């Protein structure tokens, strides 16, 4: 009989219309609103956001700061600056903007220089601000690059495939980085939505794996859950899995020798991502020199097999 487990922290109540609990990229499908702002949370937010958005926000902040200082120079008066500032207002403002960027980055080409006391004071404030801003950006870049992480590729589909004298749920993973992962452990659970006493609930079951731990992970790893009497799939009509409200939740943990730290990865499969009657195509090839080759462009490939 399938062994039901306690709620792993994802909630036992279910509401109609809910999406999957765990997105394919490993993020949880949870959106928090109404949280009061806290400056101490800004660092975590900037470290975790996507690279494109991070660079865009960084550039916008730098340009806005320099635009403010350029406006201050123009308001004080361009007579406090030496250089080619004999044009109209907009030309002088653009020259102030260039001077602001040179001061902010401490480049100081010398084409324009401050001579007035007030302008010199503003340039001191700006150069100090620039040093602090770039120190913060450097810290954020270091935090983003040095943050331990695991970059795994999961097969697009989980398969109900032939296994020994019966069938098994299978999916496979591969490490997309050249770093070596050691002591890999996998934990897989199934959540099914049921109605109990006029209340929609989630029930969780542990999916026992043929091998749930490997010492080395240099190539690919196919995780196999045999569908035996102990499996929650045993009494299900597997041909209807695509229409069932279920989700397979995967948690992987390993030791990355590059970071010398433990790293984690998560993903999930919902009912429509499970193919009943499939078998993965081989992904490992041997070249003329005896080296193992893994063509990732065929990593997701499988062929159909008859399912009774």
N, C-alpha and C positions, 0 to 999 in steps of 0.2 A: 504494500500500500504506500502511496506517495506520502511523504512526510511534510506536513505543513509547518512553516516557520513563522516566527514573530515578525511584525512590521519592522523592516530594516531602517526606517526613518523617513519613508516616502508617504506615509499616511495610509490608513485603512479604509477611509471613506472615499466614495467615488461619486462624482456628479456627472450627469449626462453632458456630452459635448467636450469633455476633457481631452486634450491631446496626449501624446505619449509622455511618460514621466521623464525619460532620459532622451535627449536629442542624440543624433548620430555622432556629433562631434564631442560627446561626453558631458555637455552642459546640461544642467537640470532645467526642466521646463517650468521654472518658477520666476515670476516677476513681482518684485516688491515695490509697493508705492507708498507714498506718505511718510517716507523715512526722513527725519530731520537731518539737515546738512551737518557734516562734521569734517573739519579741515584735515583731521588725522586719517580720514578714510580716502583722501585724495590720492595718496601714494599708491595704495592697493588698486584703486580704480585705474590709474594711469599705467601701472605695470601690467594689468590684465587685459586692457583693451587691445583691439587689433592694431597692427602696425600702421596701416594706412591712416586710420583715424588718429593715432598718436602723433604721427608726423604732421598731419593737417592742423591739429590743435596747437602743436608746438610752433609751427610757422605763423599761424594766426596770432598767437600771443606775442611773438617777437615783433611782428609787423605793427600790431596795435600799440605796443609800448613805444616803439620808435616813432610812430605817428603822433603820439601824445607829446613826446619830447620835441619833435619837429615843430608842433604847434606852439609849444612854450618858447622856443627860440624865435619863432616868427612874431609872437606876441610881445616879447621883450624888445625886439627890434634887431634887424639884421646889421645895424651899425655896430653891434657888439661882436660881430664876426668879421674877420678879414678874409678876402678872397673875391672871386667873381660873383658879386651879389648886386649887380646893377640893373637887373631885369625887372619885370613886373612882379606882382604878388605871387602868382602861381609858380613862376620860375624860381623866385626866392624861397618859396615853401618847399619846392622839390630839392633845392640845394641844402636847405635846413634838414630835410629828411635824409639826404646822403651823409651829411655831417653827423647826424644822430646815429646812423648805422655804424659809421666809422668809430664814433666814441663808444657806442654800446659794445662793440666787438673789440675795443681797444686796439684797432688797427692803426688809426691816425695817419692817413696819407699826407697830411700837411697842406692839402689844397685849400682847405678852409680851417681857420683856427679861431678860438675865442680870445677876445681882448678885454671885454668888459667884465667887471667884477661879478655882476649877476649872472652873466652868461657862463663865466668860469665856474661859478657855484653850481649851476644846473648841469654842466658837463661833468663835474665831479660826482654829483648824485647819479647821473646816468651811467657813468663808467662803473660805479659801485654796484648799481642795479644789474648791469650787464654781467659782471663777475658772478653775482649771486644766482642770476637766472641760468647761466650756463653751467654753474656748479650743480644746480638742481637737475637740469636736463642730463648732464653727464651721469649723475647718480641714477636717474631713471633708466637711461640706456644700459648702464651696467646691471641694474636690477632685472631688466627685461632679458638681457643676453645670458645672465648667470642663473636665471631661475631654472631649477631642475624640471625637466618635463620629459614625457615619453611620447614619441611620434610613431604611432602604429597605424597600419592600414588594415581595416576589417573588410572581409568579403562583403559585397553588397547584399548578398542574400545568405540566410541560413538554410540548410537543406535537410530534408528528411531523406536520408540515403541508406542504401543497403549496408548492413553491418553484421558480420558473422552470419548467424542463422536468422537474424531479424533485421530491425531497422534502428537508426539512431539519428538524433539531431546533431548536425555538424555545422561549424563555421570555422574560418581560418583567419590568421593574422600574420603580418610580417612587419619587421622593424624597418622603417624608412630611413633611419640614420645609420651611420657607420659605427656608432658607439656600440659597445658590447653590453648586453643586458644579461644579468645573472640572477639565479634564484627566482625565476618567474613563478608566480602563483596566480591562479585563476579562481574566481568565485562567480557562479552563475545561478541566477534565481529566475523563477517564473511568477508573474503576477497575473491573476485572472479576475475579472470583474464578475461578481455574482450578486444575486438579490436574496437577502436573508431578512425575514420578518419585515417586509416592505421597505427595506433599506439597502441601497446599493453599497457594496463593500468590495474591497480588494483582498484577495487571499494570496498569500505568498508561499511558494514551494521552492525548496532547494533542488537544483538539478545536479545530480551526481555525475562527475566526469570520469571518463576512462583514465585520463591522466590530468590531474589538476595542478601539477607542479613539475617544472623542468629545471635542471641546473644551468643549462646554457641555452641561449636563444640566438643562434647565428643565422638561421634561415627562416623557414615558415613553421607555423604551429597550427595544426588542425585540432580543434577542441571537439571532443566527441561525448555526447550524452546518450548512452544506450537506452532505448525505450524498452524497459523491462517492467515487471510487475511493480517495482518500486518507483516508477516514473509517473508523474502526473499526466503524461501523454498517453499512458497505457490504455485507458478506457475512453479516450477521445476518438471522435471520427476525424482522423488526420486530414481527410480530403476537404474538410471544412475549416481548416486552420486559418485560411485567408479571410474568413468572415467572422472569426472569433475575436472578442475584445480581450486580447492578451498582449503581454510584452515580456520579452526575455531581457533581463538586465545583467550586464557583464561588468565585473570589476577585476582589473589586472594590476598586479604589483610586482615590481622587480627592482634590482639594484643596478644602477648605471655606473660603470667604472669611470666614465668621464667626469661626472659630478661627484663621484664617491658618495652618493646618496640614494635613498629609495625613491622611486618615481611611480606614479599611478596613471592609469588610463581607464576610461569608461566608455561604454557604448550600449546600444540596445537594438533589438529587432522586434517589430510589431507583427501582427498576424499576416498582413499582406506582403511582408518581406521574407516570409518562409515559403520555400518551394518544396512541395511534396513530390518525391520521385525525382531526385537529382543526384548527380555524382560529380564532384570536383574533377576538373582536368588536371593532370600533373603540371606543376609549375617549375620543377627543378630539372635543369638540363646540365649536361657535362660537355665542356668544350674539348678541343683537340689536345689541350695540355692537361686535362683532367681536373680543371677548375669548375666548381659548382656555379652555375648561372641561374638566376631567378628573373625571368622576364615579367616585370610587373604589369605590362600591358595585357597579359593573359591571366592575371592573378584571380579575377572574378569569374573566369569561364567555368562552366559546368555543362554536362550533358544530361538529357532526360533519360530516365530509366523507368520501366513499368512498375507501377505500384498497384498491388491488388486492391 
